[in-house]
């Protein structure tokens, strides 16, 4: 398995990107490495796909690094409790932008309820 910038070629000829998971995130992700297929046998196309995937990976890691773990642990009863939590309370508790929370709600198909107070 010859590697060039974490990109290797399987016996089928398909190129695959290998990403090493940082040790602090291995428990949460449940793996030491991530292998993502470039779905091509062309090296230049595989490099382009690998570059895109690595950019996405670094973006995700930078978001994880911004999470204040102490706030998450202290605020977990708020999230783990039975019932509902307002998006505003969630954002304030975990110091996260509402846009990120709403995007994750959309990406993960999380149930959202709307409570109206004396509104028509």
Phi and psi restraints in degrees (range 20) as a CNS / XPLOR table:
assign (resid 1 and name C) (resid 2 and name N)
       (resid 2 and name CA) (resid 2 and name C) 1.0 -82.5 20.0 2
assign (resid 2 and name N) (resid 2 and name CA)
       (resid 2 and name C) (resid 3 and name N) 1.0 129.3 20.0 2
assign (resid 2 and name C) (resid 3 and name N)
       (resid 3 and name CA) (resid 3 and name C) 1.0 -112.0 20.0 2
assign (resid 3 and name N) (resid 3 and name CA)
       (resid 3 and name C) (resid 4 and name N) 1.0 141.4 20.0 2
assign (resid 3 and name C) (resid 4 and name N)
       (resid 4 and name CA) (resid 4 and name C) 1.0 -137.4 20.0 2
assign (resid 4 and name N) (resid 4 and name CA)
       (resid 4 and name C) (resid 5 and name N) 1.0 107.7 20.0 2
assign (resid 4 and name C) (resid 5 and name N)
       (resid 5 and name CA) (resid 5 and name C) 1.0 56.5 20.0 2
assign (resid 5 and name N) (resid 5 and name CA)
       (resid 5 and name C) (resid 6 and name N) 1.0 45.6 20.0 2
assign (resid 5 and name C) (resid 6 and name N)
       (resid 6 and name CA) (resid 6 and name C) 1.0 65.2 20.0 2
assign (resid 6 and name N) (resid 6 and name CA)
       (resid 6 and name C) (resid 7 and name N) 1.0 15.8 20.0 2
assign (resid 6 and name C) (resid 7 and name N)
       (resid 7 and name CA) (resid 7 and name C) 1.0 -110.4 20.0 2
assign (resid 7 and name N) (resid 7 and name CA)
       (resid 7 and name C) (resid 8 and name N) 1.0 125.5 20.0 2
assign (resid 7 and name C) (resid 8 and name N)
       (resid 8 and name CA) (resid 8 and name C) 1.0 -132.9 20.0 2
assign (resid 8 and name N) (resid 8 and name CA)
       (resid 8 and name C) (resid 9 and name N) 1.0 164.8 20.0 2
assign (resid 8 and name C) (resid 9 and name N)
       (resid 9 and name CA) (resid 9 and name C) 1.0 -112.2 20.0 2
assign (resid 9 and name N) (resid 9 and name CA)
       (resid 9 and name C) (resid 10 and name N) 1.0 127.2 20.0 2
assign (resid 9 and name C) (resid 10 and name N)
       (resid 10 and name CA) (resid 10 and name C) 1.0 -77.6 20.0 2
assign (resid 10 and name N) (resid 10 and name CA)
       (resid 10 and name C) (resid 11 and name N) 1.0 167.9 20.0 2
assign (resid 10 and name C) (resid 11 and name N)
       (resid 11 and name CA) (resid 11 and name C) 1.0 -62.5 20.0 2
assign (resid 11 and name N) (resid 11 and name CA)
       (resid 11 and name C) (resid 12 and name N) 1.0 -22.1 20.0 2
assign (resid 11 and name C) (resid 12 and name N)
       (resid 12 and name CA) (resid 12 and name C) 1.0 -76.0 20.0 2
assign (resid 12 and name N) (resid 12 and name CA)
       (resid 12 and name C) (resid 13 and name N) 1.0 -12.5 20.0 2
assign (resid 12 and name C) (resid 13 and name N)
       (resid 13 and name CA) (resid 13 and name C) 1.0 98.4 20.0 2
assign (resid 13 and name N) (resid 13 and name CA)
       (resid 13 and name C) (resid 14 and name N) 1.0 -9.5 20.0 2
assign (resid 13 and name C) (resid 14 and name N)
       (resid 14 and name CA) (resid 14 and name C) 1.0 -78.1 20.0 2
assign (resid 14 and name N) (resid 14 and name CA)
       (resid 14 and name C) (resid 15 and name N) 1.0 135.5 20.0 2
assign (resid 14 and name C) (resid 15 and name N)
       (resid 15 and name CA) (resid 15 and name C) 1.0 -85.7 20.0 2
assign (resid 15 and name N) (resid 15 and name CA)
       (resid 15 and name C) (resid 16 and name N) 1.0 143.9 20.0 2
assign (resid 15 and name C) (resid 16 and name N)
       (resid 16 and name CA) (resid 16 and name C) 1.0 -133.5 20.0 2
assign (resid 16 and name N) (resid 16 and name CA)
       (resid 16 and name C) (resid 17 and name N) 1.0 139.7 20.0 2
assign (resid 16 and name C) (resid 17 and name N)
       (resid 17 and name CA) (resid 17 and name C) 1.0 -95.8 20.0 2
assign (resid 17 and name N) (resid 17 and name CA)
       (resid 17 and name C) (resid 18 and name N) 1.0 131.4 20.0 2
assign (resid 17 and name C) (resid 18 and name N)
       (resid 18 and name CA) (resid 18 and name C) 1.0 -110.5 20.0 2
assign (resid 18 and name N) (resid 18 and name CA)
       (resid 18 and name C) (resid 19 and name N) 1.0 123.1 20.0 2
assign (resid 18 and name C) (resid 19 and name N)
       (resid 19 and name CA) (resid 19 and name C) 1.0 -116.0 20.0 2
assign (resid 19 and name N) (resid 19 and name CA)
       (resid 19 and name C) (resid 20 and name N) 1.0 127.2 20.0 2
assign (resid 19 and name C) (resid 20 and name N)
       (resid 20 and name CA) (resid 20 and name C) 1.0 -86.5 20.0 2
assign (resid 20 and name N) (resid 20 and name CA)
       (resid 20 and name C) (resid 21 and name N) 1.0 127.3 20.0 2
assign (resid 20 and name C) (resid 21 and name N)
       (resid 21 and name CA) (resid 21 and name C) 1.0 -80.9 20.0 2
assign (resid 21 and name N) (resid 21 and name CA)
       (resid 21 and name C) (resid 22 and name N) 1.0 129.7 20.0 2
assign (resid 21 and name C) (resid 22 and name N)
       (resid 22 and name CA) (resid 22 and name C) 1.0 -57.9 20.0 2
assign (resid 22 and name N) (resid 22 and name CA)
       (resid 22 and name C) (resid 23 and name N) 1.0 144.9 20.0 2
assign (resid 22 and name C) (resid 23 and name N)
       (resid 23 and name CA) (resid 23 and name C) 1.0 -58.0 20.0 2
assign (resid 23 and name N) (resid 23 and name CA)
       (resid 23 and name C) (resid 24 and name N) 1.0 -32.2 20.0 2
assign (resid 23 and name C) (resid 24 and name N)
       (resid 24 and name CA) (resid 24 and name C) 1.0 -70.7 20.0 2
assign (resid 24 and name N) (resid 24 and name CA)
       (resid 24 and name C) (resid 25 and name N) 1.0 -16.4 20.0 2
assign (resid 24 and name C) (resid 25 and name N)
       (resid 25 and name CA) (resid 25 and name C) 1.0 -108.2 20.0 2
assign (resid 25 and name N) (resid 25 and name CA)
       (resid 25 and name C) (resid 26 and name N) 1.0 0.9 20.0 2
assign (resid 25 and name C) (resid 26 and name N)
       (resid 26 and name CA) (resid 26 and name C) 1.0 -65.5 20.0 2
assign (resid 26 and name N) (resid 26 and name CA)
       (resid 26 and name C) (resid 27 and name N) 1.0 -36.7 20.0 2
assign (resid 26 and name C) (resid 27 and name N)
       (resid 27 and name CA) (resid 27 and name C) 1.0 -65.8 20.0 2
assign (resid 27 and name N) (resid 27 and name CA)
       (resid 27 and name C) (resid 28 and name N) 1.0 -45.3 20.0 2
assign (resid 27 and name C) (resid 28 and name N)
       (resid 28 and name CA) (resid 28 and name C) 1.0 -66.8 20.0 2
assign (resid 28 and name N) (resid 28 and name CA)
       (resid 28 and name C) (resid 29 and name N) 1.0 -40.7 20.0 2
assign (resid 28 and name C) (resid 29 and name N)
       (resid 29 and name CA) (resid 29 and name C) 1.0 -84.8 20.0 2
assign (resid 29 and name N) (resid 29 and name CA)
       (resid 29 and name C) (resid 30 and name N) 1.0 -21.2 20.0 2
assign (resid 29 and name C) (resid 30 and name N)
       (resid 30 and name CA) (resid 30 and name C) 1.0 73.9 20.0 2
assign (resid 30 and name N) (resid 30 and name CA)
       (resid 30 and name C) (resid 31 and name N) 1.0 19.7 20.0 2
assign (resid 30 and name C) (resid 31 and name N)
       (resid 31 and name CA) (resid 31 and name C) 1.0 -156.6 20.0 2
assign (resid 31 and name N) (resid 31 and name CA)
       (resid 31 and name C) (resid 32 and name N) 1.0 156.0 20.0 2
assign (resid 31 and name C) (resid 32 and name N)
       (resid 32 and name CA) (resid 32 and name C) 1.0 -92.0 20.0 2
assign (resid 32 and name N) (resid 32 and name CA)
       (resid 32 and name C) (resid 33 and name N) 1.0 -27.9 20.0 2
assign (resid 32 and name C) (resid 33 and name N)
       (resid 33 and name CA) (resid 33 and name C) 1.0 -136.4 20.0 2
assign (resid 33 and name N) (resid 33 and name CA)
       (resid 33 and name C) (resid 34 and name N) 1.0 154.0 20.0 2
assign (resid 33 and name C) (resid 34 and name N)
       (resid 34 and name CA) (resid 34 and name C) 1.0 -121.4 20.0 2
assign (resid 34 and name N) (resid 34 and name CA)
       (resid 34 and name C) (resid 35 and name N) 1.0 130.0 20.0 2
assign (resid 34 and name C) (resid 35 and name N)
       (resid 35 and name CA) (resid 35 and name C) 1.0 -114.3 20.0 2
assign (resid 35 and name N) (resid 35 and name CA)
       (resid 35 and name C) (resid 36 and name N) 1.0 123.6 20.0 2
assign (resid 35 and name C) (resid 36 and name N)
       (resid 36 and name CA) (resid 36 and name C) 1.0 -124.5 20.0 2
assign (resid 36 and name N) (resid 36 and name CA)
       (resid 36 and name C) (resid 37 and name N) 1.0 123.4 20.0 2
assign (resid 36 and name C) (resid 37 and name N)
       (resid 37 and name CA) (resid 37 and name C) 1.0 -73.0 20.0 2
assign (resid 37 and name N) (resid 37 and name CA)
       (resid 37 and name C) (resid 38 and name N) 1.0 138.1 20.0 2
assign (resid 37 and name C) (resid 38 and name N)
       (resid 38 and name CA) (resid 38 and name C) 1.0 -84.2 20.0 2
assign (resid 38 and name N) (resid 38 and name CA)
       (resid 38 and name C) (resid 39 and name N) 1.0 -11.6 20.0 2
assign (resid 38 and name C) (resid 39 and name N)
       (resid 39 and name CA) (resid 39 and name C) 1.0 57.8 20.0 2
assign (resid 39 and name N) (resid 39 and name CA)
       (resid 39 and name C) (resid 40 and name N) 1.0 35.6 20.0 2
assign (resid 39 and name C) (resid 40 and name N)
       (resid 40 and name CA) (resid 40 and name C) 1.0 -152.0 20.0 2
assign (resid 40 and name N) (resid 40 and name CA)
       (resid 40 and name C) (resid 41 and name N) 1.0 155.2 20.0 2
assign (resid 40 and name C) (resid 41 and name N)
       (resid 41 and name CA) (resid 41 and name C) 1.0 -102.2 20.0 2
assign (resid 41 and name N) (resid 41 and name CA)
       (resid 41 and name C) (resid 42 and name N) 1.0 -3.2 20.0 2
assign (resid 41 and name C) (resid 42 and name N)
       (resid 42 and name CA) (resid 42 and name C) 1.0 -88.3 20.0 2
assign (resid 42 and name N) (resid 42 and name CA)
       (resid 42 and name C) (resid 43 and name N) 1.0 121.4 20.0 2
assign (resid 42 and name C) (resid 43 and name N)
       (resid 43 and name CA) (resid 43 and name C) 1.0 -62.4 20.0 2
assign (resid 43 and name N) (resid 43 and name CA)
       (resid 43 and name C) (resid 44 and name N) 1.0 -43.8 20.0 2
assign (resid 43 and name C) (resid 44 and name N)
       (resid 44 and name CA) (resid 44 and name C) 1.0 -66.0 20.0 2
assign (resid 44 and name N) (resid 44 and name CA)
       (resid 44 and name C) (resid 45 and name N) 1.0 -38.5 20.0 2
assign (resid 44 and name C) (resid 45 and name N)
       (resid 45 and name CA) (resid 45 and name C) 1.0 -67.6 20.0 2
assign (resid 45 and name N) (resid 45 and name CA)
       (resid 45 and name C) (resid 46 and name N) 1.0 -38.4 20.0 2
assign (resid 45 and name C) (resid 46 and name N)
       (resid 46 and name CA) (resid 46 and name C) 1.0 -64.5 20.0 2
assign (resid 46 and name N) (resid 46 and name CA)
       (resid 46 and name C) (resid 47 and name N) 1.0 -37.9 20.0 2
assign (resid 46 and name C) (resid 47 and name N)
       (resid 47 and name CA) (resid 47 and name C) 1.0 -63.4 20.0 2
assign (resid 47 and name N) (resid 47 and name CA)
       (resid 47 and name C) (resid 48 and name N) 1.0 -40.2 20.0 2
assign (resid 47 and name C) (resid 48 and name N)
       (resid 48 and name CA) (resid 48 and name C) 1.0 -64.9 20.0 2
assign (resid 48 and name N) (resid 48 and name CA)
       (resid 48 and name C) (resid 49 and name N) 1.0 -43.4 20.0 2
assign (resid 48 and name C) (resid 49 and name N)
       (resid 49 and name CA) (resid 49 and name C) 1.0 -64.9 20.0 2
assign (resid 49 and name N) (resid 49 and name CA)
       (resid 49 and name C) (resid 50 and name N) 1.0 -43.4 20.0 2
assign (resid 49 and name C) (resid 50 and name N)
       (resid 50 and name CA) (resid 50 and name C) 1.0 -61.7 20.0 2
assign (resid 50 and name N) (resid 50 and name CA)
       (resid 50 and name C) (resid 51 and name N) 1.0 -40.2 20.0 2
assign (resid 50 and name C) (resid 51 and name N)
       (resid 51 and name CA) (resid 51 and name C) 1.0 -61.9 20.0 2
assign (resid 51 and name N) (resid 51 and name CA)
       (resid 51 and name C) (resid 52 and name N) 1.0 -43.4 20.0 2
assign (resid 51 and name C) (resid 52 and name N)
       (resid 52 and name CA) (resid 52 and name C) 1.0 -63.7 20.0 2
assign (resid 52 and name N) (resid 52 and name CA)
       (resid 52 and name C) (resid 53 and name N) 1.0 -45.0 20.0 2
assign (resid 52 and name C) (resid 53 and name N)
       (resid 53 and name CA) (resid 53 and name C) 1.0 -65.3 20.0 2
assign (resid 53 and name N) (resid 53 and name CA)
       (resid 53 and name C) (resid 54 and name N) 1.0 -40.0 20.0 2
assign (resid 53 and name C) (resid 54 and name N)
       (resid 54 and name CA) (resid 54 and name C) 1.0 -66.6 20.0 2
assign (resid 54 and name N) (resid 54 and name CA)
       (resid 54 and name C) (resid 55 and name N) 1.0 -37.5 20.0 2
assign (resid 54 and name C) (resid 55 and name N)
       (resid 55 and name CA) (resid 55 and name C) 1.0 -63.2 20.0 2
assign (resid 55 and name N) (resid 55 and name CA)
       (resid 55 and name C) (resid 56 and name N) 1.0 -42.4 20.0 2
assign (resid 55 and name C) (resid 56 and name N)
       (resid 56 and name CA) (resid 56 and name C) 1.0 -63.9 20.0 2
assign (resid 56 and name N) (resid 56 and name CA)
       (resid 56 and name C) (resid 57 and name N) 1.0 -42.6 20.0 2
assign (resid 56 and name C) (resid 57 and name N)
       (resid 57 and name CA) (resid 57 and name C) 1.0 -61.6 20.0 2
assign (resid 57 and name N) (resid 57 and name CA)
       (resid 57 and name C) (resid 58 and name N) 1.0 -46.7 20.0 2
assign (resid 57 and name C) (resid 58 and name N)
       (resid 58 and name CA) (resid 58 and name C) 1.0 -65.1 20.0 2
assign (resid 58 and name N) (resid 58 and name CA)
       (resid 58 and name C) (resid 59 and name N) 1.0 -32.9 20.0 2
assign (resid 58 and name C) (resid 59 and name N)
       (resid 59 and name CA) (resid 59 and name C) 1.0 -64.4 20.0 2
assign (resid 59 and name N) (resid 59 and name CA)
       (resid 59 and name C) (resid 60 and name N) 1.0 -44.5 20.0 2
assign (resid 59 and name C) (resid 60 and name N)
       (resid 60 and name CA) (resid 60 and name C) 1.0 -63.8 20.0 2
assign (resid 60 and name N) (resid 60 and name CA)
       (resid 60 and name C) (resid 61 and name N) 1.0 -42.8 20.0 2
assign (resid 60 and name C) (resid 61 and name N)
       (resid 61 and name CA) (resid 61 and name C) 1.0 -64.8 20.0 2
assign (resid 61 and name N) (resid 61 and name CA)
       (resid 61 and name C) (resid 62 and name N) 1.0 -39.3 20.0 2
assign (resid 61 and name C) (resid 62 and name N)
       (resid 62 and name CA) (resid 62 and name C) 1.0 -66.3 20.0 2
assign (resid 62 and name N) (resid 62 and name CA)
       (resid 62 and name C) (resid 63 and name N) 1.0 -34.8 20.0 2
assign (resid 62 and name C) (resid 63 and name N)
       (resid 63 and name CA) (resid 63 and name C) 1.0 -66.5 20.0 2
assign (resid 63 and name N) (resid 63 and name CA)
       (resid 63 and name C) (resid 64 and name N) 1.0 -41.1 20.0 2
assign (resid 63 and name C) (resid 64 and name N)
       (resid 64 and name CA) (resid 64 and name C) 1.0 -63.5 20.0 2
assign (resid 64 and name N) (resid 64 and name CA)
       (resid 64 and name C) (resid 65 and name N) 1.0 -36.9 20.0 2
assign (resid 64 and name C) (resid 65 and name N)
       (resid 65 and name CA) (resid 65 and name C) 1.0 -67.6 20.0 2
assign (resid 65 and name N) (resid 65 and name CA)
       (resid 65 and name C) (resid 66 and name N) 1.0 -22.1 20.0 2
assign (resid 65 and name C) (resid 66 and name N)
       (resid 66 and name CA) (resid 66 and name C) 1.0 -83.4 20.0 2
assign (resid 66 and name N) (resid 66 and name CA)
       (resid 66 and name C) (resid 67 and name N) 1.0 -13.7 20.0 2
assign (resid 66 and name C) (resid 67 and name N)
       (resid 67 and name CA) (resid 67 and name C) 1.0 -71.8 20.0 2
assign (resid 67 and name N) (resid 67 and name CA)
       (resid 67 and name C) (resid 68 and name N) 1.0 129.0 20.0 2
assign (resid 67 and name C) (resid 68 and name N)
       (resid 68 and name CA) (resid 68 and name C) 1.0 -85.3 20.0 2
assign (resid 68 and name N) (resid 68 and name CA)
       (resid 68 and name C) (resid 69 and name N) 1.0 102.7 20.0 2
assign (resid 68 and name C) (resid 69 and name N)
       (resid 69 and name CA) (resid 69 and name C) 1.0 -61.4 20.0 2
assign (resid 69 and name N) (resid 69 and name CA)
       (resid 69 and name C) (resid 70 and name N) 1.0 -36.1 20.0 2
assign (resid 69 and name C) (resid 70 and name N)
       (resid 70 and name CA) (resid 70 and name C) 1.0 -62.8 20.0 2
assign (resid 70 and name N) (resid 70 and name CA)
       (resid 70 and name C) (resid 71 and name N) 1.0 -42.9 20.0 2
assign (resid 70 and name C) (resid 71 and name N)
       (resid 71 and name CA) (resid 71 and name C) 1.0 -63.5 20.0 2
assign (resid 71 and name N) (resid 71 and name CA)
       (resid 71 and name C) (resid 72 and name N) 1.0 -38.7 20.0 2
assign (resid 71 and name C) (resid 72 and name N)
       (resid 72 and name CA) (resid 72 and name C) 1.0 -64.9 20.0 2
assign (resid 72 and name N) (resid 72 and name CA)
       (resid 72 and name C) (resid 73 and name N) 1.0 -44.7 20.0 2
assign (resid 72 and name C) (resid 73 and name N)
       (resid 73 and name CA) (resid 73 and name C) 1.0 -66.3 20.0 2
assign (resid 73 and name N) (resid 73 and name CA)
       (resid 73 and name C) (resid 74 and name N) 1.0 -41.4 20.0 2
assign (resid 73 and name C) (resid 74 and name N)
       (resid 74 and name CA) (resid 74 and name C) 1.0 -69.9 20.0 2
assign (resid 74 and name N) (resid 74 and name CA)
       (resid 74 and name C) (resid 75 and name N) 1.0 -34.9 20.0 2
assign (resid 74 and name C) (resid 75 and name N)
       (resid 75 and name CA) (resid 75 and name C) 1.0 -91.4 20.0 2
assign (resid 75 and name N) (resid 75 and name CA)
       (resid 75 and name C) (resid 76 and name N) 1.0 -0.3 20.0 2
assign (resid 75 and name C) (resid 76 and name N)
       (resid 76 and name CA) (resid 76 and name C) 1.0 -60.3 20.0 2
assign (resid 76 and name N) (resid 76 and name CA)
       (resid 76 and name C) (resid 77 and name N) 1.0 -33.6 20.0 2
assign (resid 76 and name C) (resid 77 and name N)
       (resid 77 and name CA) (resid 77 and name C) 1.0 -59.7 20.0 2
assign (resid 77 and name N) (resid 77 and name CA)
       (resid 77 and name C) (resid 78 and name N) 1.0 -31.4 20.0 2
assign (resid 77 and name C) (resid 78 and name N)
       (resid 78 and name CA) (resid 78 and name C) 1.0 -62.6 20.0 2
assign (resid 78 and name N) (resid 78 and name CA)
       (resid 78 and name C) (resid 79 and name N) 1.0 -41.1 20.0 2
assign (resid 78 and name C) (resid 79 and name N)
       (resid 79 and name CA) (resid 79 and name C) 1.0 -84.6 20.0 2
assign (resid 79 and name N) (resid 79 and name CA)
       (resid 79 and name C) (resid 80 and name N) 1.0 -37.5 20.0 2
assign (resid 79 and name C) (resid 80 and name N)
       (resid 80 and name CA) (resid 80 and name C) 1.0 -78.9 20.0 2
assign (resid 80 and name N) (resid 80 and name CA)
       (resid 80 and name C) (resid 81 and name N) 1.0 -14.1 20.0 2
assign (resid 80 and name C) (resid 81 and name N)
       (resid 81 and name CA) (resid 81 and name C) 1.0 -68.8 20.0 2
assign (resid 81 and name N) (resid 81 and name CA)
       (resid 81 and name C) (resid 82 and name N) 1.0 165.6 20.0 2
assign (resid 81 and name C) (resid 82 and name N)
       (resid 82 and name CA) (resid 82 and name C) 1.0 -78.9 20.0 2
assign (resid 82 and name N) (resid 82 and name CA)
       (resid 82 and name C) (resid 83 and name N) 1.0 139.4 20.0 2
assign (resid 82 and name C) (resid 83 and name N)
       (resid 83 and name CA) (resid 83 and name C) 1.0 113.4 20.0 2
assign (resid 83 and name N) (resid 83 and name CA)
       (resid 83 and name C) (resid 84 and name N) 1.0 -150.9 20.0 2
assign (resid 83 and name C) (resid 84 and name N)
       (resid 84 and name CA) (resid 84 and name C) 1.0 -118.3 20.0 2
assign (resid 84 and name N) (resid 84 and name CA)
       (resid 84 and name C) (resid 85 and name N) 1.0 156.3 20.0 2
assign (resid 84 and name C) (resid 85 and name N)
       (resid 85 and name CA) (resid 85 and name C) 1.0 -130.4 20.0 2
assign (resid 85 and name N) (resid 85 and name CA)
       (resid 85 and name C) (resid 86 and name N) 1.0 138.9 20.0 2
assign (resid 85 and name C) (resid 86 and name N)
       (resid 86 and name CA) (resid 86 and name C) 1.0 -75.0 20.0 2
assign (resid 86 and name N) (resid 86 and name CA)
       (resid 86 and name C) (resid 87 and name N) 1.0 149.9 20.0 2
assign (resid 86 and name C) (resid 87 and name N)
       (resid 87 and name CA) (resid 87 and name C) 1.0 -62.6 20.0 2
assign (resid 87 and name N) (resid 87 and name CA)
       (resid 87 and name C) (resid 88 and name N) 1.0 -37.5 20.0 2
assign (resid 87 and name C) (resid 88 and name N)
       (resid 88 and name CA) (resid 88 and name C) 1.0 -63.1 20.0 2
assign (resid 88 and name N) (resid 88 and name CA)
       (resid 88 and name C) (resid 89 and name N) 1.0 -44.5 20.0 2
assign (resid 88 and name C) (resid 89 and name N)
       (resid 89 and name CA) (resid 89 and name C) 1.0 -62.9 20.0 2
assign (resid 89 and name N) (resid 89 and name CA)
       (resid 89 and name C) (resid 90 and name N) 1.0 -40.5 20.0 2
assign (resid 89 and name C) (resid 90 and name N)
       (resid 90 and name CA) (resid 90 and name C) 1.0 -61.3 20.0 2
assign (resid 90 and name N) (resid 90 and name CA)
       (resid 90 and name C) (resid 91 and name N) 1.0 -46.8 20.0 2
assign (resid 90 and name C) (resid 91 and name N)
       (resid 91 and name CA) (resid 91 and name C) 1.0 -63.7 20.0 2
assign (resid 91 and name N) (resid 91 and name CA)
       (resid 91 and name C) (resid 92 and name N) 1.0 -42.1 20.0 2
assign (resid 91 and name C) (resid 92 and name N)
       (resid 92 and name CA) (resid 92 and name C) 1.0 -69.2 20.0 2
assign (resid 92 and name N) (resid 92 and name CA)
       (resid 92 and name C) (resid 93 and name N) 1.0 -40.6 20.0 2
assign (resid 92 and name C) (resid 93 and name N)
       (resid 93 and name CA) (resid 93 and name C) 1.0 -64.7 20.0 2
assign (resid 93 and name N) (resid 93 and name CA)
       (resid 93 and name C) (resid 94 and name N) 1.0 -44.6 20.0 2
assign (resid 93 and name C) (resid 94 and name N)
       (resid 94 and name CA) (resid 94 and name C) 1.0 -99.2 20.0 2
assign (resid 94 and name N) (resid 94 and name CA)
       (resid 94 and name C) (resid 95 and name N) 1.0 4.9 20.0 2
assign (resid 94 and name C) (resid 95 and name N)
       (resid 95 and name CA) (resid 95 and name C) 1.0 52.1 20.0 2
assign (resid 95 and name N) (resid 95 and name CA)
       (resid 95 and name C) (resid 96 and name N) 1.0 53.1 20.0 2
assign (resid 95 and name C) (resid 96 and name N)
       (resid 96 and name CA) (resid 96 and name C) 1.0 -124.0 20.0 2
assign (resid 96 and name N) (resid 96 and name CA)
       (resid 96 and name C) (resid 97 and name N) 1.0 143.8 20.0 2
assign (resid 96 and name C) (resid 97 and name N)
       (resid 97 and name CA) (resid 97 and name C) 1.0 -66.9 20.0 2
assign (resid 97 and name N) (resid 97 and name CA)
       (resid 97 and name C) (resid 98 and name N) 1.0 142.5 20.0 2
assign (resid 97 and name C) (resid 98 and name N)
       (resid 98 and name CA) (resid 98 and name C) 1.0 -60.5 20.0 2
assign (resid 98 and name N) (resid 98 and name CA)
       (resid 98 and name C) (resid 99 and name N) 1.0 -33.1 20.0 2
assign (resid 98 and name C) (resid 99 and name N)
       (resid 99 and name CA) (resid 99 and name C) 1.0 -61.2 20.0 2
assign (resid 99 and name N) (resid 99 and name CA)
       (resid 99 and name C) (resid 100 and name N) 1.0 -40.5 20.0 2
assign (resid 99 and name C) (resid 100 and name N)
       (resid 100 and name CA) (resid 100 and name C) 1.0 -66.3 20.0 2
assign (resid 100 and name N) (resid 100 and name CA)
       (resid 100 and name C) (resid 101 and name N) 1.0 -42.1 20.0 2
assign (resid 100 and name C) (resid 101 and name N)
       (resid 101 and name CA) (resid 101 and name C) 1.0 -63.9 20.0 2
assign (resid 101 and name N) (resid 101 and name CA)
       (resid 101 and name C) (resid 102 and name N) 1.0 -46.3 20.0 2
assign (resid 101 and name C) (resid 102 and name N)
       (resid 102 and name CA) (resid 102 and name C) 1.0 -64.2 20.0 2
assign (resid 102 and name N) (resid 102 and name CA)
       (resid 102 and name C) (resid 103 and name N) 1.0 -37.7 20.0 2
assign (resid 102 and name C) (resid 103 and name N)
       (resid 103 and name CA) (resid 103 and name C) 1.0 -64.1 20.0 2
assign (resid 103 and name N) (resid 103 and name CA)
       (resid 103 and name C) (resid 104 and name N) 1.0 -41.2 20.0 2
assign (resid 103 and name C) (resid 104 and name N)
       (resid 104 and name CA) (resid 104 and name C) 1.0 -67.5 20.0 2
assign (resid 104 and name N) (resid 104 and name CA)
       (resid 104 and name C) (resid 105 and name N) 1.0 -35.3 20.0 2
assign (resid 104 and name C) (resid 105 and name N)
       (resid 105 and name CA) (resid 105 and name C) 1.0 -61.6 20.0 2
assign (resid 105 and name N) (resid 105 and name CA)
       (resid 105 and name C) (resid 106 and name N) 1.0 -44.9 20.0 2
assign (resid 105 and name C) (resid 106 and name N)
       (resid 106 and name CA) (resid 106 and name C) 1.0 -66.8 20.0 2
assign (resid 106 and name N) (resid 106 and name CA)
       (resid 106 and name C) (resid 107 and name N) 1.0 -42.9 20.0 2
assign (resid 106 and name C) (resid 107 and name N)
       (resid 107 and name CA) (resid 107 and name C) 1.0 -65.3 20.0 2
assign (resid 107 and name N) (resid 107 and name CA)
       (resid 107 and name C) (resid 108 and name N) 1.0 -31.0 20.0 2
assign (resid 107 and name C) (resid 108 and name N)
       (resid 108 and name CA) (resid 108 and name C) 1.0 -109.0 20.0 2
assign (resid 108 and name N) (resid 108 and name CA)
       (resid 108 and name C) (resid 109 and name N) 1.0 10.4 20.0 2
assign (resid 108 and name C) (resid 109 and name N)
       (resid 109 and name CA) (resid 109 and name C) 1.0 51.0 20.0 2
assign (resid 109 and name N) (resid 109 and name CA)
       (resid 109 and name C) (resid 110 and name N) 1.0 48.3 20.0 2
assign (resid 109 and name C) (resid 110 and name N)
       (resid 110 and name CA) (resid 110 and name C) 1.0 -81.3 20.0 2
assign (resid 110 and name N) (resid 110 and name CA)
       (resid 110 and name C) (resid 111 and name N) 1.0 137.0 20.0 2
assign (resid 110 and name C) (resid 111 and name N)
       (resid 111 and name CA) (resid 111 and name C) 1.0 -65.4 20.0 2
assign (resid 111 and name N) (resid 111 and name CA)
       (resid 111 and name C) (resid 112 and name N) 1.0 133.0 20.0 2
assign (resid 111 and name C) (resid 112 and name N)
       (resid 112 and name CA) (resid 112 and name C) 1.0 -126.6 20.0 2
assign (resid 112 and name N) (resid 112 and name CA)
       (resid 112 and name C) (resid 113 and name N) 1.0 132.4 20.0 2
assign (resid 112 and name C) (resid 113 and name N)
       (resid 113 and name CA) (resid 113 and name C) 1.0 -116.4 20.0 2
assign (resid 113 and name N) (resid 113 and name CA)
       (resid 113 and name C) (resid 114 and name N) 1.0 150.8 20.0 2
assign (resid 113 and name C) (resid 114 and name N)
       (resid 114 and name CA) (resid 114 and name C) 1.0 -117.4 20.0 2
assign (resid 114 and name N) (resid 114 and name CA)
       (resid 114 and name C) (resid 115 and name N) 1.0 126.9 20.0 2
assign (resid 114 and name C) (resid 115 and name N)
       (resid 115 and name CA) (resid 115 and name C) 1.0 -110.0 20.0 2
assign (resid 115 and name N) (resid 115 and name CA)
       (resid 115 and name C) (resid 116 and name N) 1.0 120.7 20.0 2
assign (resid 115 and name C) (resid 116 and name N)
       (resid 116 and name CA) (resid 116 and name C) 1.0 -105.6 20.0 2
assign (resid 116 and name N) (resid 116 and name CA)
       (resid 116 and name C) (resid 117 and name N) 1.0 133.3 20.0 2
assign (resid 116 and name C) (resid 117 and name N)
       (resid 117 and name CA) (resid 117 and name C) 1.0 -106.5 20.0 2
assign (resid 117 and name N) (resid 117 and name CA)
       (resid 117 and name C) (resid 118 and name N) 1.0 102.6 20.0 2
assign (resid 117 and name C) (resid 118 and name N)
       (resid 118 and name CA) (resid 118 and name C) 1.0 55.8 20.0 2
assign (resid 118 and name N) (resid 118 and name CA)
       (resid 118 and name C) (resid 119 and name N) 1.0 36.5 20.0 2
assign (resid 118 and name C) (resid 119 and name N)
       (resid 119 and name CA) (resid 119 and name C) 1.0 -101.6 20.0 2
assign (resid 119 and name N) (resid 119 and name CA)
       (resid 119 and name C) (resid 120 and name N) 1.0 147.0 20.0 2
